Amino acid sequence: MRTVKALLSLAVALLVWTIPASAEVRLHGLFTDGMVLQQDQKVPVCGTADDGEQVTVKFADQETSTTAAGGKWMVKLNDLKPGGPFTMTVSGKNTIVLKDVYVGEVWICSGQSNMALILKQSANADQEIANSANPMIRLYSVPGKAADEPASDVHGQWKACAPDTVANFSAVGYFFGREIQKALKVPVGLINSSVGGTPAEAWTSHEALESKADLKTIGDDYARALQDLPQAIEQYNKDLPTYNAMADKMRKAGKTPPPPPRKPGPPVKPSCLYNGMIAPLIHYGIAGVIWYQGESNASRALQYRTLFPTMIEDWRKAWGQDEFPFLYVQLAPYRPIQAEPQLNSNWAELREAQLVTLSVPKTGMAVITDAGDPTNIHPTNKQIVGARLALAALAIAYGRNIEYSGPIYSSMKIAGDKVVLSFTHVGGGLEAKGGELKGFAIAGPDRKFVWARAKIAGDNVVAWSPLVPSPSYVRYGWADCPVCNLYNKEGLPASPFRTNYLDVPVRRR
């Protein structure tokens, strides 16, 4: 009997111990030691507490209080000035002290595998990692997490940039942050929220996808792909032995076989990464976003013309910042180089959709036609990618009077048997890097493209071919893996384009 009573007493004691009389004040998971807060904005600080509990935040020379409601609380700090390290004190029924806090510029780094690619996988990785120590750059990695509903919190830790912390951080994010910190000389916080192999609809809220007629089919397409997955796997298992036999035969004959069939996997659910990895971030003050994605949407490039601007609008609405800078990377060259002008190219169409998205205010695009790899969908030269994104940031976000983009096609004029092409962002002038201009193709009304001759004439390019006496269309860099060399004198490459990019006959899938 005594044993039973003792066990009951122990059980009651443990129960009382594990159920606190009241919940402690807690901070949202982005607010940790070592964080960077955004300068010159109303910066939210938020967390959880008991309803009715008064929460006070002290930071720098500011002190502000609020009362928790619905288990949550939020205060806003006004127009913080760059610097640090500072201490933040958050108090209610308990007190939290955050140390080593800085104020500066905060950027989200998002997208798919080329943003997710880590520094130790990039070019010249050993030297870059060895020279990476910089306490004025802080890194935060959002755990990869899909969710059916928008999450409210995230679990991570801000870390000072050093060889042991940056090696597994986004290479593009780091190189971007390094350039920004060097130019602005203020602390920089980088939040990496990226997952390989993911389409843009996974990063867009359900409400935003439902708001556009062109995007409402995405949910149906996902359901159909999920239903068809077992059959696709079965077909793959049948096709693989046939491919292996063919590949062995080609190798024995000294030939290189084509890539193997890709094993089908579960489709990525629309909105799942917005819910799990973007929604939890929206109460953190930011300067803007850098984005590297598009490979997973290349087969639906026409849809991307609507999807990508919708996603940008969606994020800006979520943060309550109508036009924060959104800077992105145009797809790099990939797949075998074509000897003849490529008529149809998924990747060229996706680059075109990215080009069209520049019509959205405060967007910028880093063109990297000179930083691809025909054999690798993940080219390792991420230094040039980060540097070009940083140029765009310095101009668009920070108002510096610099040329930040390569030439962008604006209009054409037919002059007899020649086409005169005009551009914006010519900078100090146009130039052909490495010899005569390459990458231009021309066609008449029949749209049968042949390689064109081209020359620079002032701020224009003139293109022609003796095979096309009555030209109607010009393309530049229109290929999966373009070989092209039009630059401005600032060393920035021109974006691929086609002069009829607004025409209806774009391939639909």
N, C-alpha and C positions, 0 to 999 in steps of 0.2 A: 504493500500500500504506500509506504513511504517513497519507494522508487517511482511509483506512478505519480504521486503528488510532486515529487522533485522534478520529474520530467515535464509535468504540466506547468510548474512554476518557471522552469527554464524556457519553455515554449512561449509563455506569456511575456517573459522578459525579452526574449529575442524579437517577438512581434513588436513590442513597444520600441525597441531599439531601432528596428528597420523602418518604422513609420515616423518621419519627423513631424514635430508639432506644426511646422510651417515650412514652406519651400524657401530655399535660399535665393537671393538675387543671383542670377546667372547672366553672362554675356553671350551674345550670338557668337558662333564659332569662328567668325572672321576677326573678332576682336581678341587678340592674344598679345603676349609679350613680343616685341620686335616688329610690330605692325607699322605700316605707313598709312597715314590719313591724308585725304585729298586736300590740297591747299585751295584757298580762295573760293570755297563753296560753303553752303550750309550742309555740314557733314552729320549724317545720322549716327547715333550710337544706340544700340538696342539689345534687348535680351528678354528674359522671363523673370517673373516674380509673382507673389501672391496678389490677388485682386486687392486693390486699396492700399497696397504698400507704396510708400514714398521712396523714390529712387533718386539719388543725387550723383551727378557726374562732375568731377573736377578735373580740368585739363588746362595746362598753360595758365592763362590769367582768367579763364572762364569757369563759372560754376552754374549749373542749371539742373532743375529738378522736375520730376513728373510723378504721376500716380499710375501704378500698374492697373490695367483693365483687361479682362479676358485672358489673364495670365501673361500678358506681354507689356512691355514698356519701350518707349523711344524718346530720346531727346536729340536736339540738333545743336552742334557747335557752329559758331559763325566765323566765316572768313579766316581760317587758320593761316598762319604765315609759316613758310618753310623753315625747317631746322630740326633740332633734336640733339641728343636724346631727351625725351620728356617722360614724365610719369603720369599715368591716368589713374584716378581713384574713383571707384563706383561703390556707393554705399546704400544700404537699406537696412534690413535686419542683420546683414553681415556686410563685410567690406572686402572688395577685390582691388588689388593694386597691380596695374600693368606697368612694366618697366621697358626701357629701351624703345620707346615709341618715337616715331619720326613723322614729320609732315612734309609732303612733297607731291609727287605726281603718281597716280595709281592707274594702271592699265590692265584690262582683261585680255588674255591671250587665248583664243579659242579656235576651234575648227576640227579637222580630222587629222590623219596620220602625219602630214607634213608639218603641222603645228605641234603635234604630240612628240615628234622625233626628238630624242634627248641629245644633250650636248655631247655626250661621249660617243654618239653615233655620227657626229658631223665631221666635216673635213678638218684636218689639223687639230683633232680633239685633244690630244695630250698637251700640246702647248697652250691651247685656249683654256683648258681646265686649270693648268698650273698657274696661269696669269689672271685667274678670275676673281681673286679675293677683292671684295669691295663692300664694306659695311653700309655704303650709301645705296646699295641695291638690295631689296628684300624680296624674297620668293615665297609664294604660297601655292600649293598644289591642291586642287579640288579633287577628292577621291572620285574615280569613275563610278557613276551610279545612275541607273535608269529608274524612273519612277512613273507610276500611273497618274499621280496627282502632284501638284506643285509642293515641293518640300520647303520647309521654313528655316531649316538650319543646315549647317555643314560642319564637318569636323576636320580640322587641319591645324597647322602651326606655321606662323611666319618665321622665316629663317634668313639670317644674313647671308649674302652671296659669298661663297667660299668654295674651294675645290671639292669638298665633301658634300656640299649641298646643291651645287649647280650641275654636277655631272649628270644627274638624272632629271634635270629640268628641261623644259622646252628650249631647244637651241635657237629657234627664231625669236622666241620671247626674250631670251637672255641677250642676244645680239642687238635686238631692238632697244631693250632697256639700257644696255651699256652705252649706246650712242646717245640716247636721250639724257642720261645722267651726265655724260661728258659735256654735252652741249648746254644743258640748263644749270648744271652744278647744284642740283637739289636732290634730296632723296627720291628714289623711284621704287614703287611697289608693283610687282608683277604677279597677277593671279592667273595661273594656268588652269584652264578648264577645257580640255580637249580629249577626244577619243578617236582612234583610228577607224577607218572604214565606215564613217557615219554620214548620212545625207543631211542636207540642210533642214528638211522637215522635222528631223528628230530634235533640232535645236530651236524649233518655233512652237509657240504655244498653241494649244487646241483652238482657242478663241480666234487667233490670228489666221490659222489655216481655214477655219470655217467662214471667215469674213470675206474671202475672195472666191468667186465662182470657179476660177481656173485651178484652185487648190483643193476644192471639196472632194475631188476624186482620189486624193492621196490616201485617205482612210480606206476606201474601197480597194485600192490597189494593194495596200498592206494586207488586208484580210484575205484577198485572193492569193497573194504570194505565200501567206502562212498555210492556207489550205492546200496549195499545190506543192509545198515543200517535200512531202514524202515521195511524190511521183518524180520530182526533180532529182532527189537523191538516188532513187532507183535507176533513173536514166544515166546519171553520172557513173554509177557502179557498172553499168553495162558499157559505157563509152570508154572508160579508163583502160581496160585491157586492150581494146582496139588501138587506142592512142599509143600505149606503151610499145606495142608490136611495131607500129608505124615509125615511132621515134627511134627504136633500136635499128630498124632497117636503114633509116636516113643517116644515123651516126656511122654505121658500118660503111655507108657509101660516101662518107666524108662531108655530109650535109648537116646543117643545123636545123633541128626540128622546130616547129612552131611551139608556143607555150602550151602546156597541158591544159585540159579542161579544168575549170575552176569548180572546186567542190561547193555545192550549194549550202548555205547556212541560213539560219533563221533571219528573216528581214528585220530591220531596225524599226521599232514602233514609232510612229509620228509623235512628236512632243515629249518623248520619254526623257531625253537629255535636257531639254528645257526645264522639265519638271525637277529632275534630279540634280542638275549641275549649274543652271542659270537662275532659276527662281530663288534659290537660297542666297544669291549674291546681291539681289536688287536693293537691299537696304545698306549698301556700302558705297560711299562716295567714290566716283571714278572720273578720270579725265576722258577716257574713251576706250575703244576696243580695237585690237588687231585680230585679223581673221585670215586663216589659210584653209580653204576647203573648196570642194567642187568636183573632185574626182568621182565621188559617189553619185553625183547628179548629172554626169556628162551625157548619159543616154537620154536625158530629159531636159536638154538645154533650153528649149523654148519655154518650158514651164519655169525654169530657173529665172527667166526674165521677170516673172511675177513673184516667185518664191523668195528670192534673195532680197529684193527691196522690202517685201512684206516682213521678213525676219528682222531686218534692220529697224524698220518702223516699230515692230513688236518690242524689241529690246529697249528702244528709246522711250516708248510709252511706259514700259515696266519700271524704268528708273525715274520716270518723270522728268527726263532731260530730252527735250524735243529734238535737239540736233547735236548730241555729243558726237565727236569725230569717230567715224567708223572706217578703218583703213584695212585694205585687204590685198591679197596676193593673187595675181592672175596665174592660171595653171602653167607650170613649166613644160617645156618640150618633153615628149616621151613617145616611145615606140619607134620602129624603124623609120629612117629617113626615106622619103619617097623621091624617086628620080624624076617623075613627072608631076605636074600640078595635081594636088589631091582635090578631087571634086567634093567628096563628102568626108567630114571629120567631126566626130562627136566632140573632141577636145577643142577644136577650133570654134565650134558653136557655143561651147561653154565659156570660152574666153570672150566671145562676142557678148554673151549675156552679162558677163562681168563688166565689160566695157560699157554696155548700155546702162548699167547700174550707177555709173558716174553721174547720171542726171539727178541722183538723190543728193540733196544738200549735204555738205561737209563729209563727203566720202573721198577717198583717195585710193589709188591702185598702184601697187608695185609690179611692174612688168619685169619678168625674168626669162625672156627668150634666150638669154645668154648664160643661163645657170641651170640648164636641164641636163638630163642624162637619158639617151635613147633606150638604155638597158635597165634603168632603175626608176621606178615611179616615185622614189624618195631620194632625189638628188641631195648630195651631202653639203653642197656649198650654201649653208644657211647664213653665212656672214653677210653676203650681198643682199639676201632677202631682208634681214633685220635692218641693214643700213638704209635700204630704199624705203622701207616702212617708216623709219625714223625721219628721213627727209620729208616725207608726206606729213608726219606729225608736226615737225618743226614749222612747216608752212601753214597747215590747216588748223592745227590745235593751238599753236603758239605764235602765229602771225608773222613769222619771219619772211622777209622778202627774198626768197630763194626759189630757184627752179627745182621742183620736186618730182616732175614727171617727164618721161620721154614724150616724143611727139604723138599727138592724138589726132587721128583723121577727122576732118570737119566737113569737107565738101569737095566736089569734083566739077571740072569743066571740060567738055569735049572740044578740042581744037583740031579739026580735020581728022587726021589719022592718029592723033595723040590725045592722051588724057592728062590734064593738069590737076594734081591733087594738092589740096591745102590742109594745113595742120595747125592745131594749137600747141602750146608748150614747145615751140621751136627753140626757146632759150636763146643762147648766143648764136644760133644758126644750126642748120642741118648738116650732117656729115655721113658719109659711107665709111663704116669702120672696116679696114682691111682690104680696101680695093673698090671695085665697081659695086653698085647696088645689087643686092640679091634678094630674092623672096617675092618679087612682084609677078603676078600672072594677069593676063588680060583676055577678054572675050568680046565677041560681037553679040548681036541679038540672039544667036543660037546658044549662048552660054558654054561654048566649047573653049575651055581655058588653055592657053599656052603660056610658056614663060615669056615674060616681057623684058625688054630692055628698059632701063630707067636711069634718069640722071637728076641731080639736084639743080634747081634753078631758083636761086634766092631762098625764100622760105617755102618753096613748093617742090614737088617732085613731078617730073614729066615721065610718063610711061607709054610705051608703044611696042608694036611688033609688026614686021612686014607681012605676017600671016593673018593679021586682023586689020584690014583697011578701014572698017567702020566700027570702032570700039564702042562698047556700051558699059562694060563692067571691068573693075579692077579688084584684085585681091592681093593682100600682103600677109605673108606668114600664115597662110590658110592651110594648116596641116596639123596632124597630131604632133609631129616633131619638126617645127619650122626651122629653116635655115635662112636667116635674114640679118641684115646689118645696117638698118637705118637708125641713127642716133641723133640726139642733139649734142652740141659741143660741151655740155655738162656731163657727157658720158652716160646718158640714160637712154635705153632702147625704146623704139617706137612700139606701140601696141599693134599686134595683128588686127586686121580689119578686112571687111569687104564693103564695097561702096553701096551695095544694095541691101544693107543689113536691116532695113525697115520693110523690105518687101515681104509679102505674104508667103511665097513659096519657100518657107523654112521647113525642113523635114519634121514631121510630127511622128511621135511613137506612142 
